[in-house]
Amino acid sequence: MKKAYLSALALLGSAGTLLAQNVASRAAQSVNDDVTPVILRRSCAANDVLQAQMAADPALARRMEAIEAQTQRFVAARAAAQQRNSGGTTGGTTTGTSSALSGTVTIPVVVHVLYNAAAENISDAQVQSQIAVLNEDFQKLNADANKTYPYSGLAAAAPVRFVLAPGGIIHKFTKTRSWSTNDAVKNSKRGGDDAWDATKYLNLWSCNLGQGLLGYAQFPGGATATDGVVILYSAFGSRAKYPAGTYTTTYDLGRTATHEVGHWMNLRHIWGDDSGACTGSDQVADTPNQGAENYGCPAAGKSSCTNAATGGDMFMNYMDYTDDKCMFMFSQGQATRMTAVFDAGGARSSFAVASGVLRQTAAVAPTTVYPNPGRDAVSLTLPAGTDAARYAVRVYDMSGHEMTQARYNGQGTLQTAALPKGLYYISISDGVNTSRQRFEKE
């Protein structure tokens, strides 16, 4: 959606940190029976979730501002490199490359299958069908990729591939009958299942989402303990690839996960979440200005705002709200935006480093925390001349569990008053490299 640049804070206010696909149900159903949910259409409950996340983590806005700034730098560098390669001018920029990436990023996936009723315990084959869909959709290998007219020339692949991690399908019975967006499904102590290390794995949770939800995702920048994607069990996987699975009609081709993993890779909704005002932005230049979300399967040429002359709404885009069978593509600009999160300094660059396609640069400069031992707060010494907001700072106990009571303010101070007395280690990451410091709370 080609509009003026918006700050990450503005994006947060409209699109949210977590993007929830909300759907209306035909009728109330018992949450613990084996009746597959019947879904009418998608909608979004992002703002309520956003407010909860922002209240719990005041530094989140600054982290997302830093991520957006890195993304825009990457997009600009990529555009300049493409212009150089085509023989054009770049406004004086004649050196440098657009990316440190040198190949395809491998994303190990862990799927947590939470079930209270038998129908919710989807099979490994259904899980594997979803991984296949993700690879096809993100690599532009989907069989319906030829249906993207009039935007065929813009359809693009992202340099990623998804693989199930060894032992990465976990089936777990839970006493919880339905789940909401409060992330309890990601916490073993609350009846869910803990995430695997989010710097190494994409965590997907399949469960019985209540409140008419299809799924939701966490954008880059949030807490690692809750990082990943949650999907309604009957929207997980593809009926076309595994007909014997449990599915909800209309959302049975695996595109809910495609949409949500797009959010995980820092994509916004294509219409800019502006309630039809034609003033919002998804921060992607080649997606047309669009008035609002689309549902069902719109007719070719459907238009809004002033986009009729350029082809109308890009309703076949995975980041719209159309039915699974009418989603076919990511745009070139979206592919570039997704690539940015894996590049040097990107929010998910650890996946590229692990894949061997991003050279690991010098480690984070030696960092100290003081006072140590400390009580209510400690200060961090970070590399001179760098923005303190670009660093992700986490605290872990000696067993490796993240201590979310500790809060980094994005300005060099870590609030530790809520931590119990004991020994911890503090992880400080610039997106590519990590420094760890031992810390004692008095």
C-alpha positions in Angstrom: 0.0 0.0 0.0 2.0 3.0 -1.3 1.5 5.8 1.2 3.6 8.1 3.3 5.8 6.4 5.8 4.2 5.8 9.2 6.1 5.3 12.4 6.0 1.9 14.2 4.0 3.5 17.0 1.4 4.5 14.5 1.3 1.0 13.2 1.0 -0.3 16.7 -2.0 1.8 17.3 -3.8 0.5 14.3 -2.5 -2.9 13.6 -1.4 -4.3 16.9 1.5 -6.4 18.1 -0.5 -9.5 17.8 -2.7 -10.0 14.8 -5.8 -12.1 15.6 -8.0 -13.6 12.9 -11.4 -13.4 14.4 -14.4 -15.1 12.9 -18.1 -15.3 13.5 -19.7 -18.7 14.3 -23.1 -19.8 12.9 -24.2 -21.0 16.3 -22.8 -21.6 19.8 -21.3 -25.1 20.2 -20.0 -27.1 23.1 -16.3 -26.4 23.3 -15.4 -30.0 24.3 -17.4 -32.0 21.8 -16.2 -33.3 18.5 -18.2 -30.8 16.4 -15.9 -29.0 14.0 -16.3 -25.2 14.3 -18.4 -23.6 11.6 -16.9 -20.3 10.5 -18.6 -17.5 8.5 -15.8 -15.0 8.0 -12.6 -13.5 9.4 -12.2 -10.2 11.3 -9.5 -8.8 13.6 -9.3 -8.3 17.4 -5.8 -6.8 17.2 -6.3 -3.6 19.3 -7.4 -5.2 22.5 -4.5 -7.6 22.4 -2.1 -4.8 21.5 -3.1 -2.8 24.6 -2.6 -5.8 26.9 0.9 -6.4 25.4 1.9 -2.7 25.6 0.7 -2.5 29.2 2.8 -5.5 30.1 5.9 -4.4 28.2 6.4 -0.6 28.0 9.6 -1.0 26.0 7.8 -2.9 23.2 7.0 0.2 21.2 10.7 1.3 21.1 11.8 -2.2 20.0 9.3 -2.2 17.2 10.4 1.3 16.1 13.9 0.0 15.9 12.7 -3.0 13.9 10.8 -0.8 11.5 13.8 1.5 11.0 16.0 -1.5 10.2 13.4 -2.8 7.8 13.1 0.5 5.9 16.9 0.7 5.6 16.9 -2.8 4.1 14.1 -2.0 1.7 15.9 1.2 0.6 19.2 -0.6 0.1 17.5 -3.4 -1.9 15.8 -0.8 -4.2 19.2 1.0 -4.7 21.0 -2.3 -5.5 18.3 -3.2 -8.0 18.6 0.1 -9.7 22.3 -0.2 -10.0 22.0 -3.7 -11.5 19.6 -2.3 -14.1 22.0 0.5 -15.0 20.0 3.3 -13.4 21.2 5.9 -10.9 20.7 5.8 -7.2 21.0 9.5 -6.2 24.7 9.2 -5.7 24.8 5.8 -4.0 27.1 3.6 -6.0 28.6 1.2 -3.5 27.4 -1.5 -1.1 25.0 -4.4 -1.4 21.4 -4.7 -0.3 21.8 -7.7 1.9 24.3 -9.9 3.8 22.1 -12.9 3.2 23.6 -15.5 0.8 20.9 -18.1 0.4 17.7 -19.6 1.7 16.9 -19.3 5.4 15.8 -22.6 7.0 13.1 -22.2 9.7 12.8 -25.2 12.0 9.2 -25.5 13.1 7.8 -26.9 16.4 4.0 -27.7 16.5 2.3 -28.0 19.9 -1.0 -29.8 19.5 -3.1 -29.1 22.5 -6.3 -31.1 22.8 -9.2 -31.6 25.2 -11.4 -33.6 22.9 -10.4 -36.2 20.4 -11.1 -34.1 17.3 -8.7 -31.5 18.5 -5.8 -34.0 18.6 -5.0 -33.6 14.9 -2.7 -36.2 13.3 0.9 -35.8 12.4 -0.1 -36.1 8.8 -2.4 -33.1 9.1 0.5 -31.2 10.7 2.8 -32.2 7.9 0.3 -31.0 5.3 0.5 -27.5 6.9 4.3 -27.5 6.6 3.9 -28.4 2.9 1.5 -25.5 2.4 3.8 -23.0 4.1 6.7 -24.0 1.8 4.6 -23.8 -1.3 3.0 -20.5 -0.5 6.2 -18.7 0.7 8.2 -20.1 -2.2 5.5 -19.3 -4.8 5.2 -23.0 -5.6 1.5 -23.1 -4.9 -0.6 -24.7 -7.7 -2.9 -21.6 -7.8 -0.1 -19.1 -8.2 -1.2 -18.5 -11.8 -4.5 -17.0 -10.6 -3.0 -13.7 -9.4 -4.1 -11.6 -12.5 -3.8 -8.6 -12.8 -0.9 -8.7 -10.3 0.9 -11.7 -11.8 4.0 -9.6 -12.4 4.2 -8.7 -8.7 3.9 -12.2 -7.2 7.1 -13.2 -5.4 8.8 -15.8 -3.3 10.5 -15.3 0.1 13.9 -16.9 0.6 12.7 -19.3 3.3 12.0 -22.9 3.8 10.2 -24.6 6.7 11.2 -27.9 8.2 9.8 -29.8 11.1 12.3 -29.9 13.9 13.3 -33.4 15.2 10.7 -34.3 17.8 8.9 -31.1 16.8 5.3 -32.4 16.9 4.1 -32.5 20.5 0.6 -33.9 21.4 -0.5 -32.8 24.8 -3.8 -33.4 26.6 -5.1 -30.4 28.5 -8.0 -29.8 30.9 -8.5 -26.4 29.2 -11.5 -26.6 26.9 -10.9 -23.5 24.8 -8.3 -20.8 24.6 -8.2 -17.0 24.0 -5.5 -14.5 23.0 -4.1 -14.3 26.6 -1.2 -16.7 25.6 -2.0 -19.3 28.2 -1.8 -21.9 25.5 2.0 -21.1 25.4 2.5 -21.7 29.1 2.7 -25.2 30.6 1.8 -23.9 34.1 -1.4 -22.5 32.7 -2.4 -25.7 30.9 -0.6 -25.0 27.6 2.8 -26.0 26.3 6.0 -23.9 26.6 7.6 -22.5 23.5 10.9 -24.0 22.3 13.7 -21.4 22.0 12.1 -18.7 19.8 15.5 -17.6 18.5 15.9 -21.1 16.9 12.4 -22.3 16.2 9.1 -21.1 14.9 6.5 -22.3 17.4 3.0 -23.1 16.2 0.2 -24.0 18.6 -2.8 -25.9 17.3 -5.7 -25.8 19.8 -9.4 -25.1 20.2 -9.5 -21.3 20.1 -12.6 -19.9 21.6 -14.4 -16.6 20.9 -14.7 -17.4 17.2 -10.9 -17.1 16.6 -9.1 -18.7 13.6 -5.6 -17.7 14.8 -3.2 -15.0 15.9 0.5 -14.2 15.6 3.1 -12.2 17.4 5.1 -9.7 15.5 8.9 -9.5 15.9 9.9 -7.6 19.0 7.7 -9.3 21.6 8.6 -11.6 24.4 10.4 -14.8 23.4 8.3 -16.9 25.8 5.2 -16.0 23.7 6.7 -15.7 20.2 5.0 -17.7 17.5 1.6 -18.5 16.0 -1.6 -19.9 17.4 -4.2 -21.5 15.1 -7.6 -23.1 15.5 -7.1 -26.9 15.1 -9.6 -27.2 12.3 -7.9 -24.5 10.3 -4.5 -26.2 10.6 -3.3 -28.1 7.6 -4.8 -28.7 4.2 -7.8 -30.9 3.2 -6.4 -31.0 -0.4 -3.2 -32.6 0.9 -4.7 -34.7 3.7 -8.4 -35.3 3.2 -8.7 -37.5 6.3 -8.0 -34.6 8.7 -10.4 -32.4 10.8 -11.3 -29.2 9.0 -13.5 -26.1 9.0 -15.0 -25.5 5.6 -13.7 -22.4 3.8 -10.5 -22.3 6.0 -9.3 -25.8 5.1 -6.3 -25.2 2.8 -3.8 -24.0 5.3 -3.9 -20.3 4.5 -4.6 -19.3 8.0 -1.1 -20.3 8.9 0.3 -18.6 5.8 -1.4 -15.4 6.8 -0.2 -15.6 10.5 3.3 -16.6 9.7 3.4 -13.5 7.4 2.7 -11.5 10.5 5.5 -13.4 12.3 7.8 -12.2 9.5 6.6 -8.6 10.0 3.9 -8.2 7.4 0.8 -6.1 8.1 -2.7 -6.4 6.8 -2.8 -5.3 3.2 -5.4 -2.6 3.8 -3.5 -0.9 6.5 -6.1 -1.4 9.3 -7.6 2.0 8.8 -11.3 1.0 8.9 -11.9 2.0 5.3 -10.3 5.4 5.5 -7.8 4.8 2.6 -5.1 6.5 4.7 -3.5 3.5 6.5 -0.5 1.7 5.2 1.0 -1.8 5.3 4.4 -0.2 4.7 4.8 -2.0 1.4 5.1 0.1 -1.8 3.8 -2.3 -4.4 0.5 -3.3 -2.8 -2.4 -1.0 -3.9 -4.1 1.4 -1.6 -7.1 -0.5 -0.3 -10.1 0.7 1.7 -10.8 -2.3 3.9 -10.5 -6.1 4.2 -12.1 -8.4 1.7 -14.1 -11.5 2.5 -15.1 -14.5 0.5 -14.0 -14.6 -3.1 -14.4 -11.2 -4.7 -14.9 -10.8 -8.4 -11.9 -9.7 -10.5 -11.6 -5.9 -10.7 -13.1 -5.2 -7.3 -11.7 -1.8 -6.3 -11.7 0.7 -3.5 -10.1 4.0 -2.7 -8.6 5.1 -6.1 -7.0 1.8 -7.1 -9.3 0.8 -10.1 -6.9 2.2 -12.7 -4.0 0.0 -11.3 -6.0 -3.2 -11.1 -8.2 -2.8 -8.0 -7.8 -4.5 -4.7 -5.1 -7.1 -4.3 -7.7 -9.4 -2.6 -5.8 -12.5 -3.6 -3.0 -11.5 -1.3 -2.3 -13.7 1.7 -2.6 -10.7 4.0 -6.2 -9.9 3.1 -9.2 -11.7 4.7 -10.5 -13.7 1.7 -11.3 -17.4 1.8 -8.4 -19.9 1.7 -9.2 -20.9 -1.9 -8.9 -17.2 -3.0 -5.5 -16.4 -1.5 -2.7 -16.9 -3.9 0.3 -14.5 -3.5 2.7 -12.3 -1.6 4.0 -9.3 -3.5 7.6 -8.4 -4.3 7.5 -5.7 -1.7 6.2 -8.0 0.9 8.9 -10.6 0.1 11.5 -7.9 0.6 10.0 -6.9 3.9 10.0 -10.5 5.1 13.6 -10.9 4.0 14.6 -7.9 6.1 13.9 -9.6 9.4 16.5 -12.3 8.6 19.2 -9.9 7.4 22.1 -8.6 9.6 20.5 -6.6 12.5 17.1 -8.0 11.7 14.8 -9.2 14.4 15.0 -12.8 13.3 18.5 -12.9 11.9 19.4 -15.8 14.3 17.6 -18.1 11.9 19.8 -17.0 9.0 23.0 -17.3 11.1 22.0 -20.9 12.1 21.2 -21.6 8.4 24.7 -20.6 7.4 23.5 -17.9 5.0 24.4 -14.9 7.2 28.0 -14.5 8.3 28.2 -13.9 12.0 30.0 -10.7 12.6 32.0 -9.6 15.7 30.2 -10.4 18.9 28.4 -7.7 20.9 31.0 -5.5 22.6 31.8 -6.5 26.1 28.9 -5.6 28.3 28.7 -5.1 32.0 25.7 -4.8 34.4 26.0 -2.7 37.5 25.4 -2.7 40.4 26.0 -6.4 40.5 24.7 -7.7 42.9 21.7 -5.4 42.5 18.2 -4.9 43.8 15.6 -2.8 42.0 17.4 -1.9 38.8 20.7 -2.4 37.0 22.3 -0.4 34.2 23.9 -1.9 31.1 27.0 -0.6 29.4 26.3 -1.0 25.7 28.6 -0.3 22.7 29.3 3.5 22.3 27.3 5.3 19.7 24.5 2.7 19.4 20.8 3.0 20.1 19.9 1.3 23.4 16.5 0.5 22.0 17.8 -1.8 19.3 18.9 -4.4 21.9 16.7 -7.2 23.1 17.5 -7.8 26.8 16.1 -10.9 28.5 16.7 -12.4 32.0 16.8 -16.2 32.6 17.1 -18.3 35.7 19.8 -20.9 36.0 17.4 -23.5 34.5 17.0 -21.4 31.4 13.4 -20.2 32.0 12.8 -16.6 31.0 12.0 -14.3 33.9 9.4 -12.0 32.4 9.2 -10.0 35.7 12.3 -8.2 34.6 11.7 -5.3 32.2 14.1 -3.5 29.9 13.2 0.1 29.2 15.0 0.4 25.9 17.2 3.1 27.4 19.9 1.0 29.1 18.1 0.2 32.3 16.8 -3.2 33.4 14.1 -3.2 36.1 14.7 -6.1 38.4 12.6 -5.2 41.5 10.1 -8.0 40.8 12.7 -10.7 40.5 13.1 -13.1 43.5 16.5 -13.1 45.1 18.9 -15.4 43.4 21.3 -15.9 40.5 20.4 -15.2 36.9 22.0 -14.5 33.6 21.1 -11.5 31.4 21.1 -12.0 27.6 21.8 -8.9 25.5 21.3 -9.4 21.7 21.6 -7.0 18.7 19.7 -9.4 16.5 22.7 -11.3 15.2 25.0 -11.8 18.2 24.4 -12.3 21.9 26.3 -11.4 25.1 25.4 -13.0 28.4 26.2 -11.7 31.9 25.8 -13.4 35.2 23.7 -11.4 37.7 22.8 -11.7 41.4 19.6 -10.3 42.7 19.9 -9.3 46.4 
